[in-house]
Amino acid sequence: MMPFEKCPVCGGELIEKKVTKLLRGGVNIASISVPAEVCLSCGERLYSQETVRRFAALRAKLKRGETQDFQVLGQSFEIV
């Protein structure tokens, strides 16, 4: 899946895992589960080009407030 045999950060072993990624766009945040190569030593995550493009598209939708296709999970608050 990935062009790396070892972690490019620390040289550790990579394994494929399903991970949860938080995406922010404007004032909106979404979580998505995606496959990634994860380093067993430092925890660095490597995503495919397709997944990175998907992140960008979803961030743009969040920024524009186009969330009608997303499932609402709750609310978030800022304490000032």
C-alpha positions, 0 to 999 in steps of 0.5 A: 500500500505505501512506498515505505518499508520502514518509518521515514521518521524513526526507521521503525516497523510499519503495520496497516491499521484502521485509525480514527482521524479528526478533520477540521474545517472552519468551525466544524470537526468530523471524525473518520475511520481510515486505513493507515500505515502506523509505526510501531515505534513512534506512532507516525501515521502514513496515509495513501494519496487517495486518503489524503485527497479525501481528507482535503475534500472533507475539510473543504465541505466542513469549511463551507458548512456542507454537513447535511450528509454527515451524522451528528454525534453531539456538540462541542463547546469552548470555555473562555 
